[in-house]
Amino acid sequence: MPNTMKQLQIVEPGKAEWRDAPVPQPGPGEVLVKVHGVTTCPQWDLHIMDGIPMFPDGELTYPYTPGQPGHEGVGEVVALGPGVTAPKVGTPVSMWRDPGHHRPGCYAQYAAFDIENLIEVPPGLPVEAIAPLELAMCVQVSFDQIAKVCDLGGARFGVSGLGPAGLVAIQMARIRGARHVVGIDPLPQRREIAARLGAQTVAPPDPQLFPADRWGDTALDAALDATGLKPSIEFLMDRTRQVVAIFGVLREQVEFGPAHWGGLALLGYGQFSRQAAQRALDRVLSGQLDLAALVTKKLPFTRYAEGVALLRTKQAVKICFLPWE
């Protein structure tokens, strides 16, 4: 085991450095993971690189926590902390839950993780096929909430915002038995990906294509907003019969009015769940959920700024960073 490694740190807005750091030692309840790959969470990466808090009223301090905001990682257990007996050394693992930015993240060659935040995965999977599992878990949580309100079997389901979360939602709606899946996004290249992943209808958010009528022929039975933007959420609310789930980070008030009172439920986000992570993993392994389709490009960490620029200009959905190249 080496004593030093390479680790990414955003030292100030717009500037990230790939620098030497000590290899962390796993503490009680932790294991050390050799990181094989990390996928971006575009909103986190863009906000932290731009010096803008991810959540309203948040605060940022630079240099930012080393290895952050990396949290969609996959790798191999290489050392156990005191008292840890499993997972054993050599076990492939994926990070299913982000523990927060108070501790180093997985934009690094090695990272120490609480074992409760890791889930075992089969060996031999391409890194891009499993690294986004944390995102899939998050979307699965929203679908578990929707299922308490609306049976998606035979439903007409809409997804607004066809970034990474929206593209996972397109697939999960099909898995849940939706009769017709509608993907809504202003970018034609995102709509093309959604169509490949199973959306029968893809279109921009055009009121002429989707009249504001909750009971008309183009109305949705249920929908998920993956943007967190007021116009997007209200667009869905005006066109959905039963339930709209808000997945994107909400930063402003949305208006629930008399037009929505007749049967519409509006759901905020739920709680992270290992059970949701396992269900998402099972869907990946069964071939129902394609996470690799979210990854536009693989790059070494030395090209982090380039990768973020591709996210900013919408030329990439996700970047998979490789710490050993």
Kinemage of the C-alpha trace (Angstrom):
@kinemage 1
@onewidth
@group {chain A} dominant
@subgroup {mainchain}
@vectorlist {calphas} color= white
{ca met a 1} P 0.000 0.000 0.000
{ca pro a 2} L 1.511 3.355 -0.975
{ca asn a 3} L 1.775 6.174 1.542
{ca thr a 4} L 0.706 8.901 -0.859
{ca met a 5} L -1.912 9.252 -3.562
{ca lys a 6} L -3.417 11.791 -5.914
{ca gln a 7} L -6.547 13.655 -4.858
{ca leu a 8} L -8.628 16.376 -6.465
{ca gln a 9} L -9.297 19.592 -4.567
{ca ile a 10} L -11.240 22.634 -5.705
{ca val a 11} L -9.038 25.339 -4.221
{ca glu a 12} L -11.138 28.307 -5.320
{ca pro a 13} L -14.063 28.871 -7.668
{ca gly a 14} L -13.042 27.831 -11.148
{ca lys a 15} L -9.779 26.189 -10.074
{ca ala a 16} L -9.248 22.505 -9.258
{ca glu a 17} L -5.895 20.840 -8.579
{ca trp a 18} L -4.883 17.171 -8.811
{ca arg a 19} L -2.405 17.086 -5.959
{ca asp a 20} L -0.471 14.719 -3.685
{ca ala a 21} L -2.101 13.680 -0.398
{ca pro a 22} L -1.549 10.983 2.241
{ca val a 23} L -3.457 7.748 1.714
{ca pro a 24} L -6.189 7.828 4.396
{ca gln a 25} L -6.276 5.241 7.151
{ca pro a 26} L -9.673 3.606 7.700
{ca gly a 27} L -11.053 4.109 11.196
{ca pro a 28} L -13.494 1.967 13.194
{ca gly a 29} L -16.424 0.943 11.018
{ca glu a 30} L -14.575 1.990 7.858
{ca val a 31} L -12.764 0.401 4.940
{ca leu a 32} L -10.232 1.850 2.544
{ca val a 33} L -11.342 1.715 -1.099
{ca lys a 34} L -9.117 1.939 -4.138
{ca val a 35} L -11.283 4.083 -6.388
{ca his a 36} L -11.634 2.804 -9.944
{ca gly a 37} L -13.975 5.487 -11.246
{ca val a 38} L -16.266 8.329 -10.249
{ca thr a 39} L -19.148 9.841 -12.179
{ca thr a 40} L -20.071 13.475 -11.900
{ca cys a 41} L -23.208 14.735 -10.226
{ca pro a 42} L -23.434 17.718 -12.574
{ca gln a 43} L -25.335 20.085 -10.300
{ca trp a 44} L -22.849 19.543 -7.466
{ca asp a 45} L -19.799 19.854 -9.702
{ca leu a 46} L -21.031 22.995 -11.417
{ca his a 47} L -22.156 24.713 -8.228
{ca ile a 48} L -18.935 24.037 -6.320
{ca met a 49} L -16.728 24.996 -9.257
{ca asp a 50} L -18.749 28.179 -9.746
{ca gly a 51} L -18.674 29.152 -6.061
{ca ile a 52} L -22.468 28.907 -5.715
{ca pro a 53} L -24.065 26.990 -2.810
{ca met a 54} L -25.999 23.930 -3.950
{ca phe a 55} L -28.872 24.620 -1.560
{ca pro a 56} L -30.563 27.922 -0.703
{ca asp a 57} L -28.878 29.777 2.185
{ca gly a 58} L -25.873 27.424 2.021
{ca glu a 59} L -22.304 28.575 2.569
{ca leu a 60} L -19.099 27.585 0.811
{ca thr a 61} L -15.530 27.695 2.110
{ca tyr a 62} L -12.441 27.304 -0.078
{ca pro a 63} L -10.220 25.423 -0.429
{ca tyr a 64} L -13.150 23.001 -0.593
{ca thr a 65} L -13.133 19.652 1.192
{ca pro a 66} L -10.564 17.424 -0.602
{ca gly a 67} L -12.091 14.832 -2.904
{ca gln a 68} L -15.459 16.596 -2.924
{ca pro a 69} L -17.987 16.846 -4.442
{ca gly a 70} L -17.199 13.322 -5.646
{ca his a 71} L -19.722 10.835 -4.276
{ca glu a 72} L -20.676 8.481 -7.131
{ca gly a 73} L -17.741 6.115 -6.790
{ca val a 74} L -16.943 2.486 -7.481
{ca gly a 75} L -13.828 0.580 -6.461
{ca glu a 76} L -12.291 -2.235 -4.472
{ca val a 77} L -11.776 -2.697 -0.737
{ca val a 78} L -8.035 -2.747 -0.013
{ca ala a 79} L -7.867 -2.373 3.805
{ca leu a 80} L -10.168 -2.788 6.808
{ca gly a 81} L -10.502 -0.477 9.765
{ca pro a 82} L -10.314 -1.693 13.399
{ca gly a 83} L -13.029 -4.213 14.172
{ca val a 84} L -14.255 -4.529 10.569
{ca thr a 85} L -14.561 -8.061 9.203
{ca ala a 86} L -16.680 -7.424 6.093
{ca pro a 87} L -16.645 -6.533 3.296
{ca lys a 88} L -13.382 -8.400 2.870
{ca val a 89} L -10.292 -7.093 1.098
{ca gly a 90} L -10.746 -7.492 -2.641
{ca thr a 91} L -14.524 -6.962 -2.589
{ca pro a 92} L -15.847 -4.686 -5.377
{ca val a 93} L -18.092 -1.982 -3.912
{ca ser a 94} L -20.112 1.024 -4.971
{ca met a 95} L -20.963 4.017 -2.853
{ca trp a 96} L -24.743 4.061 -2.494
{ca arg a 97} L -25.043 7.039 -0.111
{ca asp a 98} L -23.297 10.397 0.030
{ca pro a 99} L -22.219 10.952 3.662
{ca gly a 100} L -21.946 14.712 3.146
{ca his a 101} L -19.160 17.138 2.384
{ca his a 102} L -17.752 17.367 5.904
{ca arg a 103} L -15.325 14.566 5.040
{ca pro a 104} L -13.093 13.843 2.025
{ca gly a 105} L -14.900 12.609 -1.060
{ca cys a 106} L -14.048 10.031 -3.674
{ca tyr a 107} L -12.445 12.288 -6.277
{ca ala a 108} L -9.243 10.522 -5.262
{ca gln a 109} L -7.248 7.370 -5.861
{ca tyr a 110} L -8.112 6.074 -2.387
{ca ala a 111} L -10.912 7.001 0.011
{ca ala a 112} L -12.075 5.759 3.409
{ca phe a 113} L -15.788 4.979 3.684
{ca asp a 114} L -18.156 3.928 6.432
{ca ile a 115} L -19.179 0.390 5.543
{ca glu a 116} L -22.845 1.359 5.913
{ca asn a 117} L -22.450 3.655 2.887
{ca leu a 118} L -21.114 0.917 0.597
{ca ile a 119} L -22.859 -1.875 -1.252
{ca glu a 120} L -21.172 -4.932 -2.747
{ca val a 121} L -21.310 -5.281 -6.525
{ca pro a 122} L -20.289 -8.131 -8.844
{ca pro a 123} L -16.731 -8.072 -10.211
{ca gly a 124} L -15.980 -7.171 -13.786
{ca leu a 125} L -18.611 -4.498 -14.359
{ca pro a 126} L -17.471 -1.436 -16.336
{ca val a 127} L -17.041 1.499 -13.959
{ca glu a 128} L -19.518 3.647 -15.905
{ca ala a 129} L -22.175 0.936 -15.561
{ca ile a 130} L -22.200 1.016 -11.757
{ca ala a 131} L -20.608 4.252 -10.481
{ca pro a 132} L -23.907 6.214 -10.848
{ca leu a 133} L -25.681 3.785 -8.479
{ca glu a 134} L -26.087 6.518 -5.839
{ca leu a 135} L -28.105 8.552 -8.325
{ca ala a 136} L -30.210 5.512 -9.230
{ca met a 137} L -30.911 4.970 -5.522
{ca cys a 138} L -32.073 8.579 -5.201
{ca val a 139} L -34.456 8.272 -8.160
{ca gln a 140} L -35.700 4.935 -6.837
{ca val a 141} L -36.696 6.717 -3.602
{ca ser a 142} L -38.930 9.071 -5.593
{ca phe a 143} L -40.558 6.188 -7.431
{ca asp a 144} L -41.215 4.423 -4.138
{ca gln a 145} L -43.034 7.576 -3.000
{ca ile a 146} L -45.019 7.844 -6.230
{ca ala a 147} L -46.102 4.211 -5.865
{ca lys a 148} L -47.889 5.089 -2.605
{ca val a 149} L -50.128 7.495 -4.529
{ca cys a 150} L -50.387 6.105 -8.045
{ca asp a 151} L -50.106 2.661 -9.624
{ca leu a 152} L -47.886 3.189 -12.647
{ca gly a 153} L -49.080 0.020 -14.343
{ca gly a 154} L -50.701 1.268 -17.551
{ca ala a 155} L -50.091 4.913 -16.653
{ca arg a 156} L -49.048 7.806 -18.846
{ca phe a 157} L -45.931 9.099 -17.098
{ca gly a 158} L -44.018 12.318 -17.699
{ca val a 159} L -40.452 13.354 -16.896
{ca ser a 160} L -39.388 16.990 -17.122
{ca gly a 161} L -35.644 17.574 -17.359
{ca leu a 162} L -33.663 14.894 -19.183
{ca gly a 163} L -30.355 15.198 -17.405
{ca pro a 164} L -28.943 12.197 -15.525
{ca ala a 165} L -31.841 11.870 -13.046
{ca gly a 166} L -34.464 12.344 -15.720
{ca leu a 167} L -32.913 9.669 -17.931
{ca val a 168} L -32.915 7.240 -15.002
{ca ala a 169} L -36.564 8.154 -14.362
{ca ile a 170} L -37.497 7.395 -17.984
{ca gln a 171} L -36.164 3.871 -17.508
{ca met a 172} L -37.720 3.365 -14.078
{ca ala a 173} L -41.131 4.419 -15.350
{ca arg a 174} L -40.918 1.707 -18.011
{ca ile a 175} L -39.747 -0.814 -15.409
{ca arg a 176} L -42.745 0.088 -13.224
{ca gly a 177} L -45.104 -0.700 -16.106
{ca ala a 178} L -45.996 2.737 -17.450
{ca arg a 179} L -47.988 2.426 -20.669
{ca his a 180} L -46.590 5.594 -22.221
{ca val a 181} L -43.543 7.604 -21.083
{ca val a 182} L -43.139 11.247 -22.085
{ca gly a 183} L -39.746 12.958 -21.865
{ca ile a 184} L -39.751 16.763 -21.787
{ca asp a 185} L -36.606 18.848 -22.329
{ca pro a 186} L -35.635 21.832 -24.483
{ca leu a 187} L -32.438 20.143 -25.715
{ca pro a 188} L -32.906 17.830 -28.730
{ca gln a 189} L -29.803 15.772 -27.907
{ca arg a 190} L -31.213 14.961 -24.459
{ca arg a 191} L -34.557 14.021 -26.006
{ca glu a 192} L -32.767 11.651 -28.386
{ca ile a 193} L -31.148 9.808 -25.468
{ca ala a 194} L -34.496 9.575 -23.684
{ca ala a 195} L -36.066 8.051 -26.782
{ca arg a 196} L -33.297 5.448 -26.959
{ca leu a 197} L -33.916 4.606 -23.294
{ca gly a 198} L -37.611 3.981 -23.754
{ca ala a 199} L -39.599 7.225 -23.920
{ca gln a 200} L -42.338 6.894 -26.540
{ca thr a 201} L -42.840 10.658 -26.784
{ca val a 202} L -40.088 13.285 -26.456
{ca ala a 203} L -40.744 16.977 -26.876
{ca pro a 204} L -39.784 20.452 -25.674
{ca pro a 205} L -41.957 22.051 -22.966
{ca asp a 206} L -44.272 23.619 -25.510
{ca pro a 207} L -47.786 24.561 -24.300
{ca gln a 208} L -49.106 24.003 -27.820
{ca leu a 209} L -47.940 20.386 -27.717
{ca phe a 210} L -49.137 19.914 -24.145
{ca pro a 211} L -52.227 22.044 -23.398
{ca ala a 212} L -52.726 22.984 -19.754
{ca asp a 213} L -55.515 20.445 -19.217
{ca arg a 214} L -55.274 17.861 -16.440
{ca trp a 215} L -58.012 15.716 -17.955
{ca gly a 216} L -57.391 15.989 -21.686
{ca asp a 217} L -55.929 13.435 -24.089
{ca thr a 218} L -52.336 14.580 -23.519
{ca ala a 219} L -52.636 14.724 -19.715
{ca leu a 220} L -50.266 12.669 -17.588
{ca asp a 221} L -51.324 10.330 -14.808
{ca ala a 222} L -48.094 10.916 -12.884
{ca ala a 223} L -44.883 12.850 -13.413
{ca leu a 224} L -41.446 13.535 -12.010
{ca asp a 225} L -39.653 16.861 -12.206
{ca ala a 226} L -35.866 16.491 -12.404
{ca thr a 227} L -35.055 20.195 -12.648
{ca gly a 228} L -36.271 21.773 -9.396
{ca leu a 229} L -37.311 24.827 -11.429
{ca lys a 230} L -40.620 26.561 -10.737
{ca pro a 231} L -41.733 26.797 -14.425
{ca ser a 232} L -40.985 23.113 -14.997
{ca ile a 233} L -42.824 21.951 -11.879
{ca glu a 234} L -45.859 24.098 -12.560
{ca phe a 235} L -45.884 22.971 -16.216
{ca leu a 236} L -46.279 19.401 -14.959
{ca met a 237} L -48.813 20.324 -12.274
{ca asp a 238} L -51.075 21.894 -14.893
{ca arg a 239} L -50.991 18.700 -16.990
{ca thr a 240} L -50.971 15.841 -14.478
{ca arg a 241} L -53.968 14.078 -12.927
{ca gln a 242} L -52.651 12.331 -9.824
{ca val a 243} L -49.129 13.076 -8.615
{ca val a 244} L -46.072 15.210 -9.384
{ca ala a 245} L -42.852 14.270 -7.559
{ca ile a 246} L -40.156 16.930 -7.239
{ca phe a 247} L -36.711 15.356 -7.550
{ca gly a 248} L -34.641 18.402 -8.490
{ca val a 249} L -33.400 20.754 -5.764
{ca leu a 250} L -36.229 23.220 -5.104
{ca arg a 251} L -35.021 26.810 -4.689
{ca glu a 252} L -38.232 28.829 -4.927
{ca gln a 253} L -41.940 28.671 -4.138
{ca val a 254} L -44.306 26.868 -6.499
{ca glu a 255} L -47.999 27.672 -6.690
{ca phe a 256} L -50.565 25.005 -5.884
{ca gly a 257} L -53.911 26.519 -6.786
{ca pro a 258} L -57.583 25.704 -7.397
{ca ala a 259} L -56.773 24.040 -10.729
{ca his a 260} L -54.720 21.433 -8.857
{ca trp a 261} L -57.054 20.898 -5.934
{ca gly a 262} L -59.044 18.141 -7.631
{ca gly a 263} L -56.938 15.090 -6.856
{ca leu a 264} L -53.360 16.218 -7.495
{ca ala a 265} L -50.659 15.302 -4.950
{ca leu a 266} L -47.364 17.208 -4.918
{ca leu a 267} L -44.475 15.267 -3.374
{ca gly a 268} L -41.168 16.513 -2.048
{ca tyr a 269} L -38.145 14.253 -1.765
{ca gly a 270} L -37.979 11.298 0.649
{ca gln a 271} L -35.201 9.607 2.613
{ca phe a 272} L -32.170 7.738 1.282
{ca ser a 273} L -32.616 3.998 1.640
{ca arg a 274} L -30.293 1.024 1.333
{ca gln a 275} L -33.301 -0.993 0.214
{ca ala a 276} L -33.792 1.473 -2.642
{ca ala a 277} L -30.106 1.124 -3.519
{ca gln a 278} L -30.427 -2.658 -3.634
{ca arg a 279} L -33.517 -2.454 -5.854
{ca ala a 280} L -31.675 -0.104 -8.207
{ca leu a 281} L -28.655 -2.425 -8.264
{ca asp a 282} L -30.886 -5.402 -9.030
{ca arg a 283} L -32.351 -3.518 -11.980
{ca val a 284} L -28.852 -2.734 -13.282
{ca leu a 285} L -27.782 -6.358 -12.992
{ca ser a 286} L -30.953 -7.601 -14.695
{ca gly a 287} L -30.288 -5.313 -17.657
{ca gln a 288} L -33.426 -3.220 -17.072
{ca leu a 289} L -31.522 -0.090 -16.006
{ca asp a 290} L -28.668 1.216 -18.143
{ca leu a 291} L -26.529 3.652 -16.149
{ca ala a 292} L -23.655 3.568 -18.635
{ca ala a 293} L -25.963 5.347 -21.106
{ca leu a 294} L -25.699 8.451 -18.902
{ca val a 295} L -21.934 8.721 -19.363
{ca thr a 296} L -20.945 10.828 -22.343
{ca lys a 297} L -17.193 10.676 -21.857
{ca lys a 298} L -14.457 9.135 -19.687
{ca leu a 299} L -11.559 11.374 -18.680
{ca pro a 300} L -8.593 11.286 -16.299
{ca phe a 301} L -8.875 13.523 -13.232
{ca thr a 302} L -6.140 15.747 -14.638
{ca arg a 303} L -8.803 16.935 -17.108
{ca tyr a 304} L -11.420 17.729 -14.477
{ca ala a 305} L -11.892 21.339 -15.605
{ca glu a 306} L -12.451 20.148 -19.165
{ca gly a 307} L -15.088 17.697 -17.971
{ca val a 308} L -16.923 20.366 -15.989
{ca ala a 309} L -16.870 22.647 -19.032
{ca leu a 310} L -18.588 19.909 -21.046
{ca leu a 311} L -21.273 19.661 -18.362
{ca arg a 312} L -21.734 23.442 -18.303
{ca thr a 313} L -22.246 23.669 -22.062
{ca lys a 314} L -24.565 20.631 -22.034
{ca gln a 315} L -22.195 18.692 -24.296
{ca ala a 316} L -22.124 15.906 -21.704
{ca val a 317} L -24.769 14.332 -19.480
{ca lys a 318} L -22.219 12.810 -17.127
{ca ile a 319} L -18.454 12.445 -17.119
{ca cys a 320} L -16.774 9.371 -15.681
{ca phe a 321} L -13.424 10.332 -14.160
{ca leu a 322} L -10.667 7.721 -13.924
{ca pro a 323} L -8.168 8.379 -11.111
{ca trp a 324} L -5.431 6.063 -12.389
{ca glu a 325} L -5.066 7.395 -15.934
